Structure formats: structure tokens, C-alpha cells
Amino acid sequence: MNSKQSRLAVISFLTILIPDILEYIAGGGVLPFNPAIFTAILRFVSVYCLIVYVRNTNWERQVPKYAVKLLSVLIVWNIITIIRGAFNANMYYDWRFLFLSSLFYFLIPLSAIIGITILFNGTLLRVIITKVYPYALFLLPLSALHLLAYARTVISVWFFVMLSIYIKNKWRILILITAFLSMITAFEIRANFLQVAIAVLLFGLNMFRGVIRLVWLKIACFLLFLASFILLYLGIAGTFNVFQPFDDEEDVFVIDQGGKESSNLVADTRTGLYVEVLNSVVADNILLFGGGATAKYKSDTFVLTDNMTERYGAEVGFLNTLLYSGLIGVLLYFFVLIYAAYLGLSKSNNFFCKIIAVFLAFRWVLFFIEDITKYDMNFYFLWVAVGVCFSNQFRNLSDEQIKIWTAKYIFA
């Protein structure tokens, strides 16, 4: 792979990074302007770079045939969802949502190709570890204003925490400090806190690699993938609501926001979303195929602008995918994750792919809790992780070979 491809990978990442930072700073009222158009332009650049990258990469020859079929069908279904969204758009806000948000999200699985060819993308990983993470420290003071720019800038750190078992101590310490800071500066981003905590836990398993049996990791993956279906069924049946684990949530895990309204980490903010979205998709008869990339659901909970009674999405990845691309979209996503996890666990020669597989199973659970569907670094590196597990070359590497690769191609 030539240097042009490496530059495309770096640009595709940076043009996601910058919009993410700007949006979170703008959300705090610090910016004197609305960056929506500028961030959309950058995301178009990012998508363009990914498309060019994919076209110039023979990725199909580097993964199992079933992985090619799964990923291709998912991307095609996502494109159909975008087209359906355009046909269903009938007002200004529909088009705005399509071109500023959902269009990009449905194309982010293209970043899986970055993961499939990760062995040739040492430059991208080097830029993130040696440039993005250190310079992100300049955003830390914004945390005092309750802005989440730092945590969002380093949200990809979960991937590098697990990779750091092969990295020299100096950079490993930086990654772990970055992970710690991302957690303590943004407790209220529960998804970020959970995924970094799980990554640290999986990183810690490296110390017990000699005694951990593969079957234990397989059981953990199986239970994680199964748990979401069971809990969803129990919730719909009214038997058990996992979002209401405490009888009295008032004083449980409450974070003081420094004079602002306190944040309760276990407050039930999801049951109402499930009720409204599920009722809408059933009433609109879009349960199987979804309503397209501009679909909306009726909400009586939120105060909406311009006398609107419908929202363009919820704060739960599963609900959004169900709303836009239906059960077909949800199942395609499930099959991609579970097949990537299978390859990482059963068809790999290194510990990294095995813990990435467990992490992907955890992300399936998180998909039902939060994992808001956005074209951002969170999903970018999720799909990179999927690509890593798909990659024949990377799965064939031993732990010692990965250690040599990181030293030679990331920190050369």
C-alpha cells in the first residue's frame, strides 16, 4: 500500500475528529457561530476519502468470503436506506437531517476497510497516539466548564488501551493516562465510561493470559450477545426492566455538576424512548424495513421546536437502526459483529483479536443502551475493530509479530 492510501486514512480520521470537537464546543455555547455547515463539509471530505481508499484497496482478497458478503450487503442496505430517506423527505428539516447527519452515519461501515488493512496504516495509529492524544490535553480546561471536548477527542482510546499490551512503556503510560482522564472528565457520557472501563479490564486480562482459557472468552461473548435479546424480550413483556434496577434512584450514583443540575448515572432515561420508538415503528408499519434515513418517531416526552411532534432519532443505537433501516438493518449489524467476534476468537493467533472479539460482544449490549448513531470517532473505530477481526493477515500474526509491527510501523 502506497503513501497516498495512508494519507487518505489519516485525512478520513482527522475530518471526523475536527467536526466532533467543534460540535461539542459549540454545544456549550463557546463558539460564536453554528459550525453545522462547516462540519458537514468536513464529513463529506471524510466519506470521499474512505470511498477512494476502498476503491484502491483489494480488501475482498484479505478477508473470508462470508465477511465480504456480510459487509457488502450491510453497506448496500445502508445505501438503500439513504435513498429511501431522500424519497421520503418532504420538508426542509428532513433534508437537513439527511445531509448533515444520517447520510454520513450509514456510510461509516466503510471504515472497516481501514481495519482490514490495519497493517499498512501505522501512520494513522501513530498520528493518533503521538499527536492527537498529547495535544488533546489543551482541551482539558474546557472540562471545568462541563464541556466534553476532551473526552470526545480521545474517545477512540479504548482501541489503543487493548493494543497497548504490545506497545513500549512510554506510549502505554500515555494511553492509560488518556483513558483515565477521558473517564473522569466525562462521567455523564455513560457509553464512553463503560467502553473505556471494559477496555481496561480486557487489557488487564493480559497479565493472566497464561491461565485464561479460550472457552471462557467464548462463553463471555455468547452470554453478551444473548443477553440483549433476553433483556429486550423481558422488557417488552413487562417482566423485567433492566433500565430500572433500583427501586429508588434519587441518591444513587449522583454526580455534582458544580452548581448545575446533578447527573444521575443510573437514572432511567431509556424506557420512555423504547416505548415511543417501538410504538411508532409498529403504528407506521416500518418494523421490518424501517422508514429510511429521514424517518421520525412521535414523541410526547420532548419539547420540540417549530411545533414538531416527531424526533429524528433517539439516544439509543438499536432504536435508531430499527427506526431507519428496520429489523433487517439490526440483524445485518448483529451478523457482522458476531461473525467478526467468531473470527477474532476462533480463527486468530493473537490475544489482541480475542479481546477485541469480547469487546465487540460488549458493544452489542451497549447498542441497546446508548451508542447513539453518529458519524464520529466512536463508530469509526468500532468499524476499524470489526475490520481487524475480519483481516486474514492480522489474525494470522502471533503476539510477538504484533509487537514487532507496532515498533517498526507505528513508532518507527
Backbone torsions as a table, in degrees:
resi	resn	phi	psi	omega
1	MET	NA	133.7	-175.2
2	ASN	-86.3	174.6	-176.6
3	SER	-67.0	-26.8	178.2
4	LYS	-62.0	-42.5	178.7
5	GLN	-63.8	-40.7	178.2
6	SER	-62.0	-40.5	179.0
7	ARG	-65.8	-38.5	178.1
8	LEU	-61.3	-41.1	178.9
9	ALA	-63.3	-43.4	179.6
10	VAL	-64.4	-45.4	-179.3
11	ILE	-64.3	-40.0	179.7
12	SER	-60.2	-34.6	179.0
13	PHE	-76.2	-47.8	-176.7
14	LEU	-63.1	-32.8	179.8
15	THR	-81.4	0.8	164.1
16	ILE	-97.2	-40.4	-177.7
17	LEU	-58.6	-49.8	-175.6
18	ILE	-62.5	-48.0	176.6
19	PRO	-59.4	-38.1	-180.0
20	ASP	-61.5	-45.1	179.5
21	ILE	-63.9	-47.2	-177.3
22	LEU	-61.4	-41.0	-178.3
23	GLU	-65.0	-38.4	-179.0
24	TYR	-76.4	-30.6	174.2
25	ILE	-71.2	-41.7	179.6
26	ALA	-63.8	-34.8	179.6
27	GLY	-62.6	-22.5	177.9
28	GLY	-92.2	3.4	177.2
29	GLY	78.7	13.2	-178.3
30	VAL	-78.1	-38.1	-179.3
31	LEU	-77.9	140.7	-179.9
32	PRO	-83.1	6.6	-178.1
33	PHE	-145.0	163.1	176.7
34	ASN	-90.5	116.7	-174.5
35	PRO	-85.6	13.2	-170.6
36	ALA	-56.4	-47.4	-177.9
37	ILE	-66.8	-42.9	-179.8
38	PHE	-62.6	-43.9	-179.7
39	THR	-66.9	-34.5	177.4
40	ALA	-64.5	-40.8	178.3
41	ILE	-61.4	-44.5	179.5
42	LEU	-62.8	-37.9	179.6
43	ARG	-70.0	-33.8	173.0
44	PHE	-61.4	-41.0	177.1
45	VAL	-61.7	-42.9	179.9
46	SER	-61.4	-47.3	179.0
47	VAL	-62.4	-42.7	178.9
48	TYR	-58.7	-44.7	179.4
49	CYS	-62.3	-40.0	178.4
50	LEU	-65.0	-41.9	-179.6
51	ILE	-63.6	-45.7	178.1
52	VAL	-62.4	-42.2	179.2
53	TYR	-59.0	-47.3	-178.3
54	VAL	-63.9	-42.0	-178.1
55	ARG	-64.4	-29.8	-177.2
56	ASN	-97.0	12.5	-178.4
57	THR	-124.2	128.5	176.9
58	ASN	-84.5	59.4	-174.0
59	TRP	-67.7	-26.5	-178.1
60	GLU	-61.2	-27.1	-178.8
61	ARG	-83.8	-5.6	-173.5
62	GLN	-106.7	5.0	-178.7
63	VAL	-136.6	162.7	175.0
64	PRO	-60.8	151.7	-177.6
65	LYS	-59.2	-37.2	-179.2
66	TYR	-65.9	-33.7	177.5
67	ALA	-65.8	-39.2	177.4
68	VAL	-60.7	-46.1	-178.5
69	LYS	-64.1	-46.0	-178.5
70	LEU	-61.4	-50.4	-177.7
71	LEU	-65.1	-40.3	-179.5
72	SER	-65.4	-44.4	179.5
73	VAL	-63.6	-41.2	178.3
74	LEU	-61.0	-46.3	-178.9
75	ILE	-64.7	-41.8	178.3
76	VAL	-63.0	-43.0	179.4
77	TRP	-63.9	-37.6	177.5
78	ASN	-65.2	-38.8	177.7
79	ILE	-65.8	-40.9	176.0
80	ILE	-60.7	-39.5	178.2
81	THR	-62.3	-40.0	177.3
82	ILE	-63.6	-46.9	-178.9
83	ILE	-62.6	-43.4	177.8
84	ARG	-61.9	-37.8	177.3
85	GLY	-62.3	-38.9	178.5
86	ALA	-67.0	-41.2	178.6
87	PHE	-66.5	-31.4	-178.3
88	ASN	-86.7	-10.5	-179.4
89	ALA	-67.9	128.4	-178.6
90	ASN	-135.4	11.7	174.9
91	MET	-154.8	170.0	-175.0
92	TYR	-55.5	-44.6	-175.9
93	TYR	-66.4	-30.3	175.5
94	ASP	-62.5	-49.2	-179.6
95	TRP	-65.7	-37.5	178.3
96	ARG	-61.8	-45.9	-179.9
97	PHE	-64.5	-39.9	-179.3
98	LEU	-62.7	-49.6	-172.7
99	PHE	-86.2	-12.9	177.7
100	LEU	-106.0	-10.5	-173.9
101	SER	-142.4	-75.9	-166.0
102	SER	-65.9	-32.3	178.1
103	LEU	-54.4	-43.9	-176.7
104	PHE	-71.3	-44.5	-176.3
105	TYR	-58.1	-41.2	-176.3
106	PHE	-72.7	-7.6	176.8
107	LEU	-104.8	-3.5	-176.5
108	ILE	-67.8	-19.5	173.8
109	PRO	-59.6	-15.2	175.6
110	LEU	-59.9	-26.2	-179.3
111	SER	-69.5	-9.3	173.3
112	ALA	-60.5	-29.2	179.9
113	ILE	-66.7	-31.1	174.7
114	ILE	-61.1	-40.6	178.6
115	GLY	-69.9	-38.7	179.1
116	ILE	-60.6	-36.2	-179.9
117	THR	-104.1	30.3	-174.0
118	ILE	-59.6	-28.9	-179.1
119	LEU	-63.3	-21.7	-179.7
120	PHE	-103.7	7.0	-177.5
121	ASN	-115.8	36.9	176.5
122	GLY	-60.0	-32.2	179.5
123	THR	-61.3	-43.7	179.0
124	LEU	-60.8	-47.2	-179.4
125	LEU	-64.6	-37.8	178.6
126	ARG	-64.6	-42.4	179.2
127	VAL	-60.3	-42.5	-177.6
128	ILE	-67.0	-46.6	-175.5
129	ILE	-72.9	-44.8	-171.4
130	THR	-93.7	-14.9	-179.4
131	LYS	-117.1	-56.6	-174.0
132	VAL	-64.0	-49.7	-176.0
133	TYR	-64.8	-46.5	177.7
134	PRO	-63.7	-44.3	-177.4
135	TYR	-71.6	-21.4	177.7
136	ALA	-63.6	-21.3	179.7
137	LEU	-60.1	-24.6	178.4
138	PHE	-68.0	-17.2	178.6
139	LEU	-88.8	-7.6	-177.9
140	LEU	-57.4	-40.4	179.6
141	PRO	-56.8	-26.1	179.1
142	LEU	-66.9	-19.6	178.3
143	SER	-63.3	-28.5	178.4
144	ALA	-66.4	-22.0	177.7
145	LEU	-95.0	10.5	-179.7
146	HIS	64.5	30.0	172.5
147	LEU	-96.1	143.2	-170.8
148	LEU	-103.5	23.1	-174.6
149	ALA	-61.2	-40.5	-178.5
150	TYR	-63.8	-50.4	-178.5
151	ALA	-60.0	-37.8	179.3
152	ARG	-70.2	-34.9	-179.5
153	THR	-65.1	-35.7	-176.0
154	VAL	-107.4	22.2	-174.7
155	ILE	-64.5	-16.9	177.4
156	SER	-79.5	0.5	-171.1
157	VAL	-62.8	-25.6	179.6
158	TRP	-57.0	-37.5	179.9
159	PHE	-64.4	-43.4	-175.6
160	PHE	-77.6	-25.4	173.5
161	VAL	-59.2	-45.0	-179.5
162	MET	-72.4	-34.9	178.2
163	LEU	-71.3	-23.3	-172.4
164	SER	-67.0	-9.6	175.6
165	ILE	-64.9	-15.0	179.4
166	TYR	-108.0	2.0	-170.8
167	ILE	-103.7	150.0	179.2
168	LYS	-58.2	152.1	-173.3
169	ASN	-54.8	-40.1	-177.1
170	LYS	-57.8	-47.8	-177.9
171	TRP	-78.9	-29.0	175.9
172	ARG	-64.3	-41.3	178.4
173	ILE	-63.0	-42.4	178.1
174	LEU	-60.0	-44.1	-179.0
175	ILE	-63.7	-43.6	-178.9
176	LEU	-68.5	-36.9	175.3
177	ILE	-64.5	-41.8	177.6
178	THR	-60.2	-42.8	178.8
179	ALA	-62.6	-44.1	-179.8
180	PHE	-62.6	-45.8	-179.3
181	LEU	-65.1	-36.7	-179.6
182	SER	-65.6	-29.7	-179.4
183	MET	-78.2	-45.4	-173.8
184	ILE	-78.9	-18.4	-179.9
185	THR	-92.8	-4.0	-178.1
186	ALA	-149.8	57.0	178.0
187	PHE	-56.3	-35.2	-173.6
188	GLU	-70.5	-16.8	172.4
189	ILE	-83.9	87.0	-171.5
190	ARG	-63.0	-36.8	-179.2
191	ALA	-62.9	-43.6	179.1
192	ASN	-63.1	-45.8	-179.9
193	PHE	-59.0	-46.3	-177.0
194	LEU	-66.1	-44.5	-175.2
195	GLN	-71.8	-33.0	175.6
196	VAL	-69.5	-41.4	178.7
197	ALA	-61.5	-43.2	178.1
198	ILE	-64.7	-40.2	178.6
199	ALA	-62.5	-41.9	177.9
200	VAL	-64.0	-40.8	177.6
201	LEU	-61.0	-45.3	179.5
202	LEU	-67.3	-36.2	173.9
203	PHE	-58.8	-42.9	-179.7
204	GLY	-64.1	-26.6	178.8
205	LEU	-62.7	-20.6	-179.8
206	ASN	-58.7	-31.9	-179.7
207	MET	-68.0	-20.8	-179.0
208	PHE	-113.0	22.3	-174.5
209	ARG	-57.1	-33.7	-176.8
210	GLY	-69.9	-22.4	-177.1
211	VAL	-109.0	-13.0	-179.4
212	ILE	-77.0	126.5	178.6
213	ARG	-90.8	144.4	-178.7
214	LEU	-59.0	-35.3	-178.0
215	VAL	-62.7	-30.8	177.8
216	TRP	-64.2	-42.8	178.8
217	LEU	-66.5	-36.7	178.4
218	LYS	-65.3	-41.8	178.1
219	ILE	-63.5	-42.1	178.7
220	ALA	-59.8	-44.7	178.4
221	CYS	-62.5	-46.7	-179.1
222	PHE	-58.3	-45.4	-178.2
223	LEU	-66.6	-37.8	179.2
224	LEU	-66.5	-44.1	179.1
225	PHE	-66.6	-35.9	-178.2
226	LEU	-75.9	-34.4	-172.8
227	ALA	-56.9	-42.6	-176.9
228	SER	-61.4	-42.3	179.5
229	PHE	-64.4	-41.7	-179.2
230	ILE	-65.8	-47.0	-178.1
231	LEU	-66.4	-35.7	177.3
232	LEU	-64.4	-44.9	178.7
233	TYR	-61.7	-45.8	-179.5
234	LEU	-63.1	-37.0	178.9
235	GLY	-67.1	-45.6	179.8
236	ILE	-65.5	-36.6	-179.9
237	ALA	-75.3	-11.5	180.0
238	GLY	79.8	14.0	-178.3
239	THR	-81.4	-44.3	-178.3
240	PHE	-151.6	131.6	178.5
241	ASN	-110.0	106.9	-177.1
242	VAL	-65.6	-20.3	-179.7
243	PHE	-82.2	-2.0	177.5
244	GLN	-127.9	65.5	-175.7
245	PRO	-76.2	-18.9	-178.0
246	PHE	-114.6	142.3	177.5
247	ASP	-68.8	-34.1	-179.4
248	ASP	-132.6	105.4	-174.4
249	GLU	-89.3	-3.3	-166.5
250	GLU	-56.3	-41.7	-173.8
251	ASP	-117.2	21.8	-177.3
252	VAL	-98.7	121.9	176.5
253	PHE	51.4	51.3	179.1
254	VAL	-93.2	132.3	179.7
255	ILE	-106.4	128.5	177.6
256	ASP	-76.0	126.3	-177.5
257	GLN	-95.8	23.1	175.0
258	GLY	66.2	50.2	179.5
259	GLY	98.1	-20.8	176.6
260	LYS	-88.0	178.5	179.3
261	GLU	-61.3	133.1	-178.3
262	SER	-68.2	156.8	-179.3
263	SER	-114.7	123.9	178.9
264	ASN	-99.8	113.8	-173.2
265	LEU	-68.0	-20.3	-179.4
266	VAL	-111.0	11.6	177.7
267	ALA	-61.6	141.6	-179.8
268	ASP	-80.1	99.0	178.1
269	THR	-110.8	12.8	-172.6
270	ARG	-116.3	-31.1	-176.4
271	THR	-56.7	-46.4	179.6
272	GLY	-60.6	-37.6	178.1
273	LEU	-64.7	-44.2	179.4
274	TYR	-60.6	-44.3	-179.1
275	VAL	-61.4	-48.1	-176.1
276	GLU	-67.7	-45.8	-177.6
277	VAL	-68.0	-46.1	-179.7
278	LEU	-63.0	-40.0	176.4
279	ASN	-62.6	-39.2	-178.3
280	SER	-68.7	-45.4	-177.1
281	VAL	-67.4	-32.4	176.7
282	VAL	-71.7	-45.8	-178.8
283	ALA	-64.1	-36.2	-178.9
284	ASP	-87.8	-0.1	177.5
285	ASN	58.6	44.4	-179.8
286	ILE	-122.0	20.3	-174.9
287	LEU	-62.1	-40.2	-174.6
288	LEU	-79.7	-48.4	-173.1
289	PHE	-103.8	-10.7	-175.6
290	GLY	77.2	174.2	-177.2
291	GLY	-103.7	10.4	-178.1
292	GLY	91.0	173.4	-172.6
293	ALA	-71.9	-3.3	176.5
294	THR	-117.8	19.7	-178.9
295	ALA	-65.6	152.4	180.0
296	LYS	-134.1	160.8	174.7
297	TYR	-127.0	148.4	-178.3
298	LYS	-75.2	130.6	-178.4
299	SER	-130.0	129.5	173.7
300	ASP	-104.5	-1.6	-175.1
301	THR	-89.5	-39.7	-173.1
302	PHE	-96.8	145.9	174.1
303	VAL	-86.2	113.0	-174.3
304	LEU	-105.1	154.1	-177.6
305	THR	-83.4	162.9	173.8
306	ASP	54.2	35.5	176.0
307	ASN	59.9	24.6	178.2
308	MET	-78.7	147.9	179.0
309	THR	-115.7	3.5	-177.6
310	GLU	-127.3	148.4	177.2
311	ARG	-109.5	152.6	-179.1
312	TYR	-85.8	-3.6	179.3
313	GLY	176.7	163.5	178.7
314	ALA	-110.7	-179.3	-178.7
315	GLU	-95.6	28.8	-179.5
316	VAL	-134.6	126.5	-177.2
317	GLY	-60.1	-43.5	-179.8
318	PHE	-59.6	-45.6	-177.8
319	LEU	-65.0	-40.1	179.4
320	ASN	-66.4	-44.0	179.2
321	THR	-63.2	-41.9	177.0
322	LEU	-61.8	-41.8	-178.7
323	LEU	-65.8	-43.7	-175.2
324	TYR	-84.8	-48.0	-172.7
325	SER	-121.7	9.3	169.9
326	GLY	71.3	-172.9	177.8
327	LEU	-60.3	-29.7	178.0
328	ILE	-62.3	-45.8	178.2
329	GLY	-63.6	-41.0	178.7
330	VAL	-62.9	-45.7	-177.6
331	LEU	-68.9	-37.2	176.9
332	LEU	-61.9	-43.6	177.4
333	TYR	-61.6	-42.3	178.8
334	PHE	-61.5	-46.7	-178.0
335	PHE	-64.9	-36.7	177.1
336	VAL	-63.4	-47.5	-178.3
337	LEU	-64.5	-46.1	-174.9
338	ILE	-70.6	-31.9	177.4
339	TYR	-72.3	-39.4	176.2
340	ALA	-62.1	-41.7	178.4
341	ALA	-64.2	-40.2	178.1
342	TYR	-60.4	-46.8	179.7
343	LEU	-64.2	-42.2	-179.2
344	GLY	-63.5	-36.0	-178.4
345	LEU	-83.0	-47.5	-168.4
346	SER	-99.8	-17.3	-174.3
347	LYS	-124.3	30.0	-179.4
348	SER	-126.8	155.7	-179.3
349	ASN	-105.9	6.2	-176.2
350	ASN	-131.6	156.9	-176.9
351	PHE	-71.9	-29.8	-178.1
352	PHE	-60.3	-48.6	179.9
353	CYS	-62.4	-33.6	-179.1
354	LYS	-68.6	-42.0	179.3
355	ILE	-76.8	-27.4	172.9
356	ILE	-63.7	-39.0	178.6
357	ALA	-60.5	-44.0	178.0
358	VAL	-63.9	-39.3	179.7
359	PHE	-64.2	-39.2	178.0
360	LEU	-63.4	-36.9	176.5
361	ALA	-65.3	-39.3	176.0
362	PHE	-63.5	-40.0	179.6
363	ARG	-64.1	-27.1	174.6
364	TRP	-64.9	-40.3	175.9
365	VAL	-65.5	-45.3	-179.6
366	LEU	-62.3	-29.5	177.7
367	PHE	-56.6	-30.0	-179.8
368	PHE	-91.1	-8.0	-177.7
369	ILE	-106.1	-45.2	-178.2
370	GLU	-149.9	-106.5	177.6
371	ASP	48.6	56.3	-176.4
372	ILE	-58.0	130.6	-175.3
373	THR	-71.6	107.8	179.3
374	LYS	-145.5	157.1	172.8
375	TYR	-87.8	85.8	-176.4
376	ASP	-141.7	-179.4	-175.7
377	MET	-67.5	-25.5	177.5
378	ASN	-60.5	-52.6	-179.6
379	PHE	-76.6	-29.3	177.5
380	TYR	-56.3	-49.9	-177.2
381	PHE	-80.0	-20.3	170.6
382	LEU	-60.8	-46.1	-179.1
383	TRP	-72.7	-29.7	171.8
384	VAL	-61.1	-43.1	178.7
385	ALA	-62.5	-40.7	175.8
386	VAL	-59.9	-45.3	-179.8
387	GLY	-62.1	-38.5	178.2
388	VAL	-59.8	-43.3	179.3
389	CYS	-70.9	-27.4	176.2
390	PHE	-74.0	-30.7	-170.8
391	SER	-65.4	118.7	176.4
392	ASN	-61.7	-43.7	-176.8
393	GLN	-62.1	-47.1	-175.8
394	PHE	-69.8	-39.4	179.9
395	ARG	-65.0	-26.6	-179.1
396	ASN	-79.2	-12.2	-179.3
397	LEU	-72.5	145.8	171.6
398	SER	-85.2	169.2	178.0
399	ASP	-61.1	-38.9	179.3
400	GLU	-65.9	-38.5	179.0
401	GLN	-67.1	-36.6	176.5
402	ILE	-65.5	-39.2	178.1
403	LYS	-61.5	-41.8	177.5
404	ILE	-66.1	-41.6	179.7
405	TRP	-61.0	-45.0	-179.8
406	THR	-63.1	-39.3	-179.5
407	ALA	-70.1	-35.3	-173.8
408	LYS	-88.0	-37.6	-171.5
409	TYR	-109.7	-16.9	176.6
410	ILE	-99.8	-44.4	-176.7
411	PHE	-112.9	27.4	179.1
412	ALA	-63.3	NA	NA
